[in-house]
Amino acid sequence: MFQINCEDCGASFEAKTNNRRFCDACNRQRDIDRKRNSRRMYMKPPAEHERPQKPTVDLVTVAVAARKAGMTYGKYVAAMKNTGA
């Protein structure tokens, strides 16, 4: 057995091999941090998960605008889609 000092907390611990650098508690915490950071690399930011909301226009408002333009609701909405408005 080898007597080694932990590089994180400085505690002395026994290890079976000479290449251990961290005690069990610090090693566990480093493993948790490493997994957490790995997950963050592959996750998209929350803003990209959400679908952008289309502007909502009241049905009655669109119908009134269509009548003022001298069109039916369907023709007015189709014309709005074609013009990009």
C-alpha positions as CSV (number, residue, x, y, z in Angstrom):
1,M,0.0,0.0,0.0
2,F,1.1,3.5,-0.8
3,Q,0.5,6.6,1.4
4,I,-0.5,9.4,-0.9
5,N,-1.8,13.0,-0.3
6,C,-4.9,14.1,-2.2
7,E,-4.2,16.9,-4.7
8,D,-7.5,18.6,-4.0
9,C,-8.1,18.5,-0.3
10,G,-4.6,17.4,0.9
11,A,-5.9,14.5,3.0
12,S,-3.7,11.5,3.4
13,F,-5.0,8.2,2.1
14,E,-3.9,4.7,1.3
15,A,-3.9,3.5,-2.3
16,K,-3.2,0.2,-3.9
17,T,-1.3,1.8,-6.8
18,N,1.1,4.6,-7.0
19,N,-0.8,6.6,-9.7
20,R,-3.8,7.7,-7.5
21,R,-4.0,11.4,-7.2
22,F,-7.3,12.0,-5.3
23,C,-9.0,10.6,-2.3
24,D,-12.3,8.7,-2.7
25,A,-14.4,11.7,-1.7
26,C,-12.7,14.1,-4.1
27,N,-12.6,11.5,-6.8
28,R,-16.4,11.0,-6.5
29,Q,-16.9,14.8,-6.7
30,R,-14.7,15.1,-9.7
31,D,-16.6,12.3,-11.5
32,I,-19.9,14.1,-10.8
33,D,-18.5,17.4,-12.1
34,R,-17.0,15.7,-15.2
35,K,-20.4,14.0,-16.1
36,R,-22.3,17.3,-15.5
37,N,-20.0,19.2,-17.8
38,S,-20.2,16.4,-20.4
39,R,-24.0,16.7,-20.4
40,R,-23.8,20.5,-20.8
41,M,-21.6,20.1,-23.9
42,Y,-24.3,18.1,-25.7
43,M,-27.4,19.9,-24.5
44,K,-28.7,22.8,-26.5
45,P,-29.4,26.1,-24.6
46,P,-33.0,26.4,-23.4
47,A,-33.8,29.1,-25.9
48,E,-33.2,26.7,-28.8
49,H,-35.6,24.1,-27.4
50,E,-38.6,26.5,-27.5
51,R,-40.5,27.0,-30.7
52,P,-40.7,30.7,-31.7
53,Q,-44.3,31.9,-31.2
54,K,-46.0,33.4,-34.2
55,P,-47.7,36.7,-33.6
56,T,-51.3,36.1,-32.6
57,V,-53.9,38.2,-34.3
58,D,-57.5,38.1,-33.2
59,L,-59.7,36.4,-35.7
60,V,-62.3,39.2,-35.6
61,T,-59.6,41.8,-36.3
62,V,-58.4,39.9,-39.4
63,A,-62.0,39.4,-40.6
64,V,-62.8,43.1,-40.2
65,A,-59.6,44.0,-42.1
66,A,-60.5,41.6,-44.9
67,R,-64.0,43.1,-45.2
68,K,-62.5,46.6,-45.4
69,A,-60.1,45.3,-48.2
70,G,-63.2,43.9,-50.0
71,M,-62.1,40.2,-49.6
72,T,-63.2,37.2,-47.8
73,Y,-61.3,36.0,-44.8
74,G,-59.7,33.1,-46.7
75,K,-58.5,35.2,-49.6
76,Y,-57.2,37.9,-47.2
77,V,-55.2,35.4,-45.2
78,A,-53.8,33.8,-48.4
79,A,-52.8,37.2,-49.7
80,M,-51.1,38.0,-46.3
81,K,-49.1,34.8,-46.5
82,N,-48.0,35.6,-50.1
83,T,-46.9,39.1,-49.2
84,G,-45.1,37.9,-46.1
85,A,-47.0,40.2,-43.7
